[in-house]
Amino acid sequence: MEPFVHDTQAFLPFGLGSFACPGADLTFDAIRLLLRSLILTFDMTLATGGRTPAELDAKFRMSMRDNFLLTAGTVSVYLKPRG
């Protein structure tokens, strides 16, 4: 089986040119607002489960899948409300 050819222009989730999604900017703003709210509301720590950073990195890399779109593995974090 020959290697996959990755074309960076092949996937355009919000379209391009006159066919571009008018809500793309609103979507990116909503994502930024969500991340900002999480960062300001919670203290976050990585849930290591007793593993070293190298073991966590290896586990994350092994759980990634390339099914046309890259599906990232899971990263577990603890969220503690700021008081």
Secondary structure, 3 states (H helix, E strand, C coil): CCCCCCCCCCCCCCCCHHHCCCCHHHHHHHHHHHHHHHHHHEEEEECCCCCCHHHHHHHHHHHCEECCCEECCCCCEEEEECC
